[in-house]
């Protein structure tokens, strides 16, 4: 399994995860080959850490390319600062049940 970790910032006035754009993004994201799930953690003041899991390195790479235009259209207009890619890599421990 492979993961992408990002930090994003949105206006703290309305939770991004309640909005139509985020829900549409998640729907498109979850349809991609190898998608294993996403964990979004609110860390305060409109900031979020997102961990997205993929079955293989190839799935992760293909998804990043495929989702670029979707992010541009749905999420980037809502961000108050550009998303920060914190890293990608192999998952070495996973005890989520």
C-alpha positions in Angstrom: 0.0 0.0 0.0 1.2 3.6 -0.8 0.1 6.9 0.7 0.0 10.6 -0.3 0.1 13.1 2.6 -0.9 16.7 2.0 -1.7 19.8 4.1 -4.5 22.0 2.8 -6.0 25.2 4.1 -9.5 26.5 3.6 -11.6 29.3 5.1 -12.5 28.2 8.6 -16.0 29.7 8.2 -17.5 26.6 6.6 -16.2 23.1 6.9 -14.8 22.0 3.5 -15.9 18.4 4.0 -19.6 19.5 4.1 -19.5 21.2 0.7 -20.6 19.9 -2.6 -17.2 20.5 -4.3 -15.4 18.3 -1.7 -18.0 15.6 -1.9 -17.8 15.6 -5.7 -14.0 15.4 -5.5 -14.2 12.4 -3.1 -16.6 10.6 -5.4 -14.3 11.0 -8.4 -11.3 10.1 -6.3 -12.8 6.9 -4.9 -13.6 5.6 -8.4 -10.0 5.4 -9.4 -8.2 2.1 -9.6 -6.4 1.1 -6.5 -8.1 3.6 -4.2 -8.0 2.3 -0.6 -9.5 5.3 1.3 -8.8 8.8 2.6 -8.3 10.1 6.2 -8.8 13.8 6.7 -7.7 15.4 10.0 -8.7 18.9 10.9 -5.8 20.5 12.7 -7.3 23.9 13.4 -7.9 27.3 11.7 -9.1 25.8 8.5 -6.0 23.5 8.1 -6.3 19.8 7.3 -3.9 16.9 6.9 -5.0 14.4 4.3 -3.7 10.8 4.0 -4.9 9.0 0.8 -4.1 5.3 0.4 -3.5 3.4 -2.8 -3.0 -0.2 -3.5 0.1 0.1 -5.6 2.7 2.7 -6.5 1.4 2.7 -10.1 -2.2 3.4 -8.8 -0.9 6.3 -6.7 1.0 7.8 -9.6 -1.8 7.5 -12.1 -4.3 9.0 -9.6 -2.1 12.0 -9.0 -2.0 12.7 -12.7 -5.7 12.0 -13.2 -6.9 14.1 -10.3 -4.9 17.2 -11.1 -7.6 18.8 -13.3 -10.3 17.8 -10.8 -8.4 19.5 -7.9 -7.9 22.6 -10.1 -11.6 22.7 -10.8 -13.2 21.8 -7.5 -10.8 22.4 -4.6 -8.2 25.0 -5.6 -10.7 27.8 -5.8 -11.7 27.1 -2.2 -8.2 27.0 -0.8 -6.8 30.0 1.0 -3.2 28.9 0.4 -1.8 26.4 -2.0 -1.8 22.7 -1.0 1.5 21.4 0.4 2.6 17.9 -0.6 4.2 16.6 2.6 5.3 13.3 1.0 4.5 10.1 -0.6 5.7 6.6 0.1 5.1 3.0 1.1 2.9 2.3 4.1 5.0 0.4 6.6 2.5 0.1 9.4 -1.2 -0.1 9.1 -3.3 -1.3 12.0 -6.6 0.4 11.0 -9.5 -2.1 11.3 
